[in-house]
Amino acid sequence: MKKLALAAVLSVAATGAFAGGTPAPAMEPATIASDTSSSAGGVLVPVLALILLAAAASN
């Protein structure tokens, strides 16, 4: 009977020790830097639009 009572006390003590669980690992967010590859970034679309409008107007 003493062994059963000791086992019960130890099991209650063990569950209290692990009640919190392990904390989730904290990860820092990755920083992504993007570079533009062309120097004429905002000019290309309007030039193409003008070419399309000129081609449509000539028909």
Secondary structure, DSSP 8 states (H G I E B T S, - for coil): -HHHHHHHHHHHHHHHHTSS----------------S-S-TTTHHHHHHHHHHHHHHH-
